[in-house]
Amino acid sequence: MAGPIAIVTDSTADIPAPLAAERRIHVVPMHILWEGRDLRDRIDIDSEVFYTRLVKTRELPTTSQPSPVEFADAFQRARDETDAEAVIALTISSKLSGSYNAALEAIKLVDFPAFVVDTLTGSLAHGLAVLALADARDAGISPEKAADFARQAAARTKMIFALDTLEFLYRSGRISNLRRWIGTALRIKPILHVKDGGIALLEQAHTRRRMLCRLIEIFEQVVDPAKPLHMGVLHGNAIDDMQAFLAEITAQWKPARLIQSTVCASIGVHTGPGSLGFAIFQ
């Protein structure tokens, strides 16, 4: 079914591929640069293979955003396949990646209306904003209103996640060696959130068990029981912990939308194996 807008996003939205295809969301892959190869996120390397290799490798991969040409190609395909009037692209926060700027440059390469929204968030919070826009598209939102709607939807999301180790933040250059050493010595499990477009420390736990308990407690603190709950949970090679978290949450809460996913490689480079998080949109 054609609509007034076509939707494009980047692979950091962590929307499972079958769901993206079902909702007619066009995903532009980030790039994983590893051992001399340029791998497209979720196309040339899947999460299972990525995390298996990550714990064994000496050379940590780096990441790169899609090029403006790649975004422009996705804009064209999305418009052609949906016969849409305009394209709306939602990207990971501009404070975390160059994806937003690349998508802006892509607007100059197409001859139809295209708009880019900086979600100022990432992972499944970004993904929930994309899905909210897909709902609005299916309800007939106009191109003139779609970009503002997407910004407002992204602002209504929360993203909270915990890491098993600080090692990969250190190896990717996100924290100092001293901070990594102290964190490792104290067995710190950082619990982080997205704030003002960046990543900030929310609190820290000293055991994995306590980390999991705190994630459940934090979830119950941030959810508004008076509003419909759209949520996503995801993990970095920690599916048993994700299922345990879900069992606790769904025993009390009945989400209107529930997505389960794996942290994509382009984010997992920095968060490492053992991560666990949730995103909500209300």
Buried (B, 14 or more C-beta within 10 A) or exposed (E): EEBBBBBBBBBBBBBBBEBBEEBBBBBBBBBBEBEEEEBBBBEBBBBEEBBEBBEEEEEBBEBBBBBBEBBBBBBBBBBEEBEBBBBBBBBBBBBBBBBBBBBBBBBEBBEEBBBBBBBBBBBBBBBBBBBBBBBBBEEEBEBEEBBEBBBEBBEBBBBBBBBBBBBBBBBBEBBEEEBBEEBEEEEBBBBBBBBEBEBEEBEBBEEBEEBBBBBBEBBEEEBEEEEEBBBBBBBBBBEEBBEBBBEBBEEEBEBEBBBBBBBBBBBBBBBBBBBBBBBBBB
